[in-house]
Amino acid sequence: MKGNGISRRSFVKASAGAIAGFTILPRFVLGGAGFKPPSEKLNIAFVGIGGQGKENLRVCEGENIVALCDVDWNYAGPVFQSHPDVKKYKDFRKMLDEVKDIDAVVIATPDHTHAVIAMTAIKMGKHVYVQKPLTWSIEEARKLTVAAREAKVATQMGNQGHSGEDIRVLCEMIGAGAIGQIREVYAWTDRPYWAQGVGRPVNSPAMPEGLDWDNWLGPAPVRAYNPVYHPFAWRGWLDFGCGALGDMGCHIMDHAYWALKLDRPTAVEANVSSHVVKNWEKVKNSETYPDASIVRYEFPARGEMPAVNLTWYDGGLKPPRPAELEKERKLGDGGVIFIGDKGTIVEGRIIPESRMKDYQRPAKSISRIKDGEKGHEQNWIDACKGGPAACSNFEYAGPLTETVLLGNVAIRSGKRIEWDGPNMKITNIPEADELLGRKYREGWTL
C-alpha cells in the first residue's frame, strides 16, 4: 500500500465512504421490468402437451421449460416445434430418469394416467400440478394425497376456478349468512358432448404415425387403438376417463364443497338415462358412462352447519327452476343453486335480481390469488418456491376428487352407496369396494 502512496488506514476509510454512497439497485432495474434471474426460475417438465397441457405450458413460459413429453408426437407437434431447444420424450419415466434438473412436473394427460405419473414424480421429490380430476379412481386420490403430504412437495389440481374471484365472493356471502342455513344444493353441466352410453367399436383403423399407443394405455387394460378414444373422446370411456361428472364436478361442485365446508359424504345414489341409449345397461360396468345421470350426495352436519343434500345433473338435465327466478331468465349450461332458509343463490347471485342489487356484500375475508383464474399455475409456482401452499393443493383437491368420483361408483354399481370416508369403505355393499380402484396391467404400479 505504502509503495503506491496510500496507507491501509486511508484505503479502508476511502472504501467505506464509497460503499456508503453506493445505492443497491432493485433487480428489476438491472434486468428490466419482470426480469427474473435464472436462479429464481423453476425448472418445469410437462407431460401431455397436445390438449389442456398446451395452455398450462403457455402460462408457465416465464419459468425454465426443461423437458416436454407426449405419447403422440403428431398431435403435440406444434408445441414441440415452438420449443425446438427443449428435450422431447414419449415416455415420462425416461424423461424423469434422464433430466436431472427437473424441479416440478405439470401433468395434463387423460385421467387414467394422472396418478402413475404424479406418484413417480412425487417419489422423486418433484412438485406436481395435475389436471382435474386429480385421479381416475378414489384409491389413487387417497394414495396421491398421502404421498404428497409425506414428501412435502407443492401440489395443485387444475380446477382453475378455485383461484377465481367469483368463488371467493360466493364463499364470503354464504359465510356471512346471505341466505341463512343451507340444506339443499343443485349442481349441473350440459356435458358430455362426447359419446357416452355406447359399446366398444369393432373396427380397427390404422395406428397414426408418431403415436405410442402402449404408453397412452398406461395402467389401463390393453385394447386396440381407435380414434373414438384418442385424442379427445377418452373421457366417456370407463377405462380412461371419468365421464361428465369427473370432467366438470371438480369445477362446479367445488363451489359448494368450499362454501359449505363439506368433507366426505355419508351416502350417494344415482339414476341414469335409458331412453336414448338402450344398451347402456349391458355395458355400464366395462365400457362407457351413461349419456345422462342424476347423482344425489348426502353430507352430514358440520359444527353449527346443518346436513346438506347435493344433487348433480348432467347430459342436459337440469334442476327444478327456483320459484324466485325471473321468468325470462334461463339456467345456464352449468352452475350451482344454493337453497337457504332465507333465500336462494343461483350461479353466484341472490334471486330475484332485485335482492342482489340491494345486498351489501361482506368485506373480503378470503385471500385473493393474483390474476384470479389466470393465476392458478402461478399460485402453484409460488408454492414451489417456498410460498404458502397452493389454494387447490392435494389436501383440498384429494378429498374433493374422492367425493366427485364416488358419484361414478354409485353410477357403476347401480345401488345406493353408504360411505365410510375416513376408512375408504362402502359399508352396505362391500363387493362394490372393487370399484374404488383397479388392478393395473403388468408393468405398471402406483
C-alpha positions in Angstrom: 0.0 0.0 0.0 2.7 2.5 1.0 4.5 1.8 -2.2 1.6 3.4 -4.0 1.5 6.3 -1.6 -1.7 5.1 0.1 -1.8 3.9 3.7 -4.0 0.9 4.7 -6.0 3.2 7.1 -6.6 5.7 4.3 -7.7 2.9 1.9 -10.2 1.5 4.3 -11.6 5.0 5.1 -11.9 5.8 1.4 -13.6 2.5 0.6 -16.1 2.9 3.4 -17.1 6.2 2.1 -17.6 4.8 -1.4 -19.7 2.0 -0.1 -21.9 4.3 2.0 -22.6 6.4 -1.2 -23.4 3.3 -3.3 -27.1 2.6 -3.9 -28.2 -1.1 -4.4 -30.5 -1.1 -7.4 -33.5 -3.4 -7.5 -33.1 -6.4 -9.7 -35.9 -5.3 -12.0 -34.0 -2.1 -12.7 -30.9 -4.0 -13.8 -32.8 -6.6 -15.8 -35.9 -4.7 -16.9 -39.4 -4.9 -15.7 -40.4 -8.5 -15.0 -36.8 -9.7 -15.1 -36.3 -13.0 -13.3 -32.7 -14.3 -12.9 -32.2 -17.9 -13.8 -31.5 -18.8 -10.1 -35.1 -17.8 -9.3 -36.8 -19.7 -12.1 -38.4 -23.1 -11.6 -37.3 -26.0 -13.9 -40.6 -27.4 -15.1 -41.3 -30.5 -17.2 -44.6 -31.1 -18.9 -46.3 -34.4 -19.6 -49.3 -34.2 -22.0 -49.0 -31.1 -24.1 -51.4 -31.6 -27.1 -54.6 -30.5 -25.3 -55.0 -28.6 -22.0 -51.3 -29.0 -21.3 -50.6 -26.6 -24.1 -52.4 -23.9 -22.2 -50.7 -24.8 -18.9 -47.4 -24.5 -20.7 -48.2 -21.1 -22.2 -48.9 -19.5 -18.8 -45.6 -21.0 -17.4 -43.4 -19.6 -20.1 -41.7 -17.3 -17.5 -40.1 -20.3 -15.9 -37.5 -22.7 -17.3 -39.2 -25.3 -19.6 -36.6 -28.1 -19.4 -38.5 -31.1 -20.9 -41.6 -31.9 -22.9 -43.3 -35.3 -23.0 -46.3 -36.6 -25.1 -47.1 -40.0 -26.4 -48.4 -38.6 -29.7 -45.7 -36.5 -31.4 -48.0 -35.7 -34.3 -50.8 -34.3 -32.0 -48.3 -32.4 -29.9 -46.2 -31.4 -32.9 -47.0 -27.7 -32.9 -45.9 -27.4 -29.2 -42.7 -29.3 -29.8 -42.0 -27.0 -32.8 -42.5 -23.9 -30.7 -39.8 -25.1 -28.3 -37.1 -26.5 -30.6 -34.4 -26.5 -28.0 -36.3 -28.3 -25.2 -35.7 -32.0 -24.7 -38.5 -34.1 -26.0 -39.8 -37.5 -24.8 -42.6 -40.0 -25.4 -42.1 -41.9 -22.1 -42.4 -39.8 -18.9 -40.3 -42.4 -17.0 -37.4 -41.9 -19.3 -37.8 -38.2 -19.1 -37.7 -38.2 -15.3 -34.8 -40.5 -15.2 -32.6 -38.6 -17.7 -33.4 -35.0 -17.0 -31.8 -34.4 -13.6 -32.6 -30.8 -13.0 -36.4 -31.0 -13.0 -38.0 -29.2 -10.1 -41.6 -29.6 -10.9 -43.9 -31.5 -13.3 -47.2 -30.4 -14.9 -49.4 -33.4 -15.9 -52.2 -32.9 -18.4 -52.8 -36.4 -19.8 -56.0 -38.4 -19.8 -57.4 -39.2 -16.4 -56.2 -42.8 -16.2 -52.5 -41.9 -16.2 -52.6 -38.9 -13.8 -51.8 -40.9 -10.7 -48.9 -43.0 -12.1 -47.1 -40.0 -13.5 -47.7 -37.8 -10.4 -46.7 -40.6 -8.0 -43.5 -41.2 -9.9 -42.6 -37.5 -9.7 -43.6 -37.1 -6.1 -41.4 -40.1 -5.1 -38.5 -38.3 -6.8 -39.2 -35.1 -4.7 -40.8 -33.2 -7.6 -43.6 -30.6 -7.2 -46.6 -31.5 -9.2 -49.5 -29.8 -10.9 -52.2 -32.3 -12.1 -55.2 -31.5 -14.2 -58.7 -32.3 -12.9 -60.0 -34.7 -11.9 -56.9 -35.4 -9.8 -57.1 -39.1 -10.5 -59.1 -41.8 -12.2 -60.1 -43.6 -9.0 -60.8 -42.9 -5.4 -58.0 -45.2 -4.2 -55.5 -43.2 -6.4 -56.7 -39.9 -5.0 -56.2 -41.1 -1.4 -52.7 -42.5 -2.1 -51.6 -39.5 -4.0 -52.7 -37.1 -1.2 -50.8 -39.1 1.4 -47.7 -39.4 -0.8 -47.6 -35.6 -1.4 -48.0 -34.9 2.3 -45.2 -37.2 3.2 -42.9 -35.9 0.5 -43.7 -32.2 1.4 -43.9 -31.2 -2.2 -46.0 -28.3 -3.5 -49.2 -29.5 -5.3 -52.1 -28.1 -7.2 -55.1 -29.6 -9.1 -56.1 -27.8 -12.3 -59.5 -26.6 -11.3 -58.6 -23.0 -12.0 -61.9 -21.6 -10.9 -60.7 -22.2 -7.4 -58.3 -19.3 -7.8 -61.1 -17.0 -9.1 -62.8 -14.0 -7.6 -66.3 -15.4 -8.1 -65.9 -18.4 -5.9 -64.4 -16.3 -3.1 -67.2 -13.8 -3.2 -69.7 -16.7 -3.0 -67.9 -18.2 0.0 -67.9 -14.9 1.8 -71.6 -14.3 1.1 -72.6 -17.7 2.3 -70.3 -17.5 5.3 -71.9 -14.1 6.2 -75.4 -15.8 6.2 -76.6 -14.1 3.0 -79.3 -16.8 2.6 -79.3 -18.3 6.0 -78.6 -22.0 6.7 -78.3 -24.1 3.5 -79.6 -27.7 3.4 -80.0 -28.2 -0.3 -77.7 -27.7 -3.3 -78.1 -28.4 -7.0 -75.2 -28.6 -9.5 -75.4 -29.3 -13.2 -73.5 -29.3 -16.5 -74.5 -29.8 -20.1 -71.7 -32.2 -20.7 -71.0 -34.8 -22.1 -70.5 -33.5 -25.6 -68.6 -36.7 -26.5 -70.0 -40.2 -26.9 -71.3 -42.0 -23.8 -73.6 -44.9 -23.4 -72.1 -46.8 -26.3 -70.4 -50.1 -26.8 -66.8 -50.7 -27.9 -66.1 -50.2 -31.6 -65.4 -53.2 -33.7 -63.4 -51.6 -36.5 -59.6 -51.5 -36.3 -58.2 -48.4 -38.0 -54.5 -48.0 -38.7 -52.4 -46.5 -35.9 -51.5 -42.9 -36.6 -47.8 -42.1 -37.2 -46.0 -40.9 -34.1 -48.4 -42.4 -31.5 -47.0 -44.7 -28.8 -50.3 -46.5 -28.0 -48.8 -48.7 -25.3 -47.7 -45.7 -23.3 -51.0 -44.0 -24.0 -52.8 -47.0 -22.4 -50.5 -46.9 -19.4 -52.0 -48.9 -16.5 -55.3 -49.5 -18.3 -56.2 -52.9 -19.8 -54.9 -53.4 -23.4 -57.2 -52.7 -26.2 -56.7 -51.8 -29.9 -56.3 -48.2 -30.9 -59.3 -46.3 -32.2 -59.9 -42.6 -32.8 -63.0 -42.8 -30.5 -60.6 -42.8 -27.6 -57.7 -40.6 -28.7 -57.2 -37.6 -28.8 -60.5 -36.3 -27.5 -63.3 -38.6 -26.5 -61.5 -40.8 -24.0 -63.5 -39.0 -21.2 -66.6 -41.1 -21.9 -64.8 -44.5 -21.6 -64.6 -46.2 -18.2 -61.1 -47.4 -18.7 -59.7 -44.0 -19.4 -61.9 -41.1 -18.2 -64.3 -40.1 -15.5 -67.3 -39.0 -17.7 -69.2 -35.8 -17.4 -69.2 -35.9 -13.6 -65.4 -36.4 -13.4 -64.8 -33.7 -16.0 -66.9 -30.9 -14.5 -67.6 -32.0 -10.9 -64.2 -30.7 -9.7 -65.1 -27.3 -11.2 -68.8 -26.9 -10.4 -69.1 -28.9 -7.1 -66.1 -27.0 -5.8 -68.3 -24.0 -5.1 -70.5 -26.0 -2.6 -67.6 -28.0 -1.3 -65.7 -24.9 -0.2 -68.5 -22.6 0.7 -70.3 -25.1 2.9 -67.1 -26.7 4.3 -68.1 -30.1 3.1 -65.9 -33.1 3.6 -66.8 -36.7 2.6 -70.4 -37.7 2.1 -72.1 -40.4 4.0 -74.2 -41.7 1.2 -74.5 -41.4 -2.6 -77.0 -42.8 -5.1 -77.5 -42.3 -8.8 -80.1 -42.6 -11.6 -79.1 -42.9 -15.2 -80.8 -42.4 -18.5 -82.0 -45.3 -20.7 -84.5 -43.6 -23.1 -81.8 -42.5 -25.5 -79.2 -45.3 -25.3 -80.9 -48.5 -24.5 -77.9 -50.7 -24.4 -76.1 -48.9 -21.6 -77.2 -51.4 -19.0 -75.3 -54.0 -20.9 -72.0 -52.1 -21.0 -72.1 -50.0 -17.8 -69.5 -52.0 -15.9 -67.0 -52.2 -18.7 -67.2 -49.6 -21.4 -68.8 -46.1 -21.1 -70.6 -43.8 -18.7 -74.3 -43.1 -19.4 -75.3 -40.3 -21.6 -77.1 -38.5 -18.7 -77.3 -39.0 -15.0 -78.6 -37.6 -11.7 -76.4 -38.2 -8.6 -77.5 -37.5 -5.0 -75.0 -36.9 -2.3 -75.7 -36.7 1.4 -73.4 -34.8 3.7 -73.5 -34.8 7.5 -73.8 -31.7 9.7 -70.6 -29.8 10.3 -70.4 -28.0 13.6 -73.3 -25.5 13.5 -73.9 -26.1 9.8 -76.8 -28.5 9.0 -76.7 -31.6 6.9 -76.7 -31.0 3.2 -78.1 -32.9 0.2 -76.3 -32.1 -3.1 -77.8 -33.3 -6.3 -75.8 -33.4 -9.5 -77.3 -33.3 -13.1 -75.5 -33.9 -16.4 -76.3 -34.7 -20.0 -78.6 -31.8 -20.5 -80.7 -32.5 -17.4 -81.2 -29.5 -15.0 -82.6 -29.0 -11.5 -86.1 -27.5 -10.9 -86.4 -23.8 -11.5 -86.4 -21.9 -8.2 -89.7 -20.1 -7.7 -87.9 -16.7 -7.2 -86.1 -16.9 -10.6 -87.4 -14.4 -13.1 -89.5 -15.9 -15.8 -87.3 -14.5 -18.6 -84.1 -15.8 -17.0 -82.8 -19.2 -18.1 -80.5 -21.5 -16.2 -77.1 -21.7 -17.9 -75.3 -24.7 -19.3 -73.7 -25.3 -16.0 -73.9 -23.9 -12.5 -74.9 -24.2 -8.8 -78.1 -23.4 -6.9 -78.0 -22.9 -3.1 -81.3 -23.2 -1.3 -81.2 -21.4 2.1 -83.9 -20.9 4.7 -83.6 -17.1 4.0 -83.2 -17.1 0.2 -81.7 -18.7 -2.9 -78.5 -18.1 -4.8 -78.3 -19.1 -8.5 -75.0 -19.1 -10.2 -73.4 -16.8 -7.6 -76.3 -14.2 -7.3 -79.2 -13.9 -4.9 -82.5 -14.1 -6.6 -84.6 -12.3 -7.6 -82.1 -9.8 -9.0 -83.7 -7.0 -7.1 -82.5 -8.7 -3.8 -79.0 -9.0 -5.2 -78.9 -5.3 -6.1 -79.9 -4.3 -2.6 -77.5 -6.8 -1.0 -74.4 -5.3 0.7 -71.5 -7.7 0.1 -69.4 -8.5 3.1 -65.9 -7.4 3.5 -63.3 -9.6 1.9 -62.2 -12.3 4.3 -60.5 -14.8 2.0 -57.1 -14.1 0.4 -57.1 -13.4 -3.3 -55.0 -15.0 -5.9 -53.2 -12.6 -8.2 -54.8 -12.6 -11.6 -57.6 -14.9 -10.4 -58.2 -18.0 -12.5 -55.4 -16.9 -14.8 -53.0 -17.0 -11.9 -53.8 -20.6 -10.9 -50.5 -22.0 -12.2 -48.5 -19.1 -10.8 -50.1 -19.8 -7.4 -48.6 -23.2 -7.6 -45.2 -22.0 -8.9 -45.1 -19.6 -5.9 -45.7 -22.5 -3.6 -42.9 -24.5 -5.3 -40.6 -21.6 -4.5 -41.4 -21.7 -0.8 -44.5 -19.6 -0.7 -47.8 -20.6 1.0 -49.5 -23.8 -0.1 -51.3 -23.5 -3.4 -55.1 -22.9 -3.0 -56.2 -26.3 -4.5 -53.3 -28.4 -3.2 -53.9 -32.1 -2.7 -55.0 -31.7 0.9 -58.1 -30.0 -0.5 -58.2 -31.4 -4.0 -57.8 -35.0 -2.9 -61.0 -35.2 -0.8 -62.9 -33.1 -3.4 -61.9 -35.6 -6.1 -62.8 -38.6 -3.9 -66.3 -37.0 -3.4 -66.8 -36.4 -7.1 -65.7 -39.9 -8.1 -67.9 -41.6 -5.5 -70.7 -40.5 -7.8 -69.2 -42.6 -10.5 -69.1 -45.6 -8.2 -72.8 -45.1 -7.5 -73.4 -44.9 -11.2 -71.5 -48.0 -12.0 -72.9 -50.1 -9.1 -76.5 -49.1 -9.7 -77.1 -49.0 -6.0 -77.2 -46.6 -3.1 -73.7 -46.3 -1.6 -73.3 -45.9 2.2 -69.8 -44.5 2.6 -67.2 -44.6 5.4 -65.0 -41.9 4.0 -62.2 -41.9 6.6 -61.7 -45.7 6.1 -62.5 -45.6 2.4 -65.1 -48.4 2.7 -68.6 -49.0 1.3 -70.4 -50.3 4.3 -73.7 -51.6 2.8 -72.4 -53.4 -0.3 -68.7 -54.4 0.4 -68.4 -56.0 -3.1 -68.6 -52.6 -4.6 -65.3 -51.7 -3.0 -63.6 -53.1 -6.1 -64.9 -50.0 -7.9 -62.8 -47.8 -5.7 -59.6 -48.7 -7.6 -58.4 -51.3 -10.1 -55.6 -53.7 -10.8 -53.0 -52.2 -13.1 -51.9 -54.1 -16.1 -48.5 -55.8 -15.8 -45.5 -53.4 -15.8 -47.4 -50.5 -14.1 -47.6 -49.7 -10.4 -48.5 -46.9 -8.1 
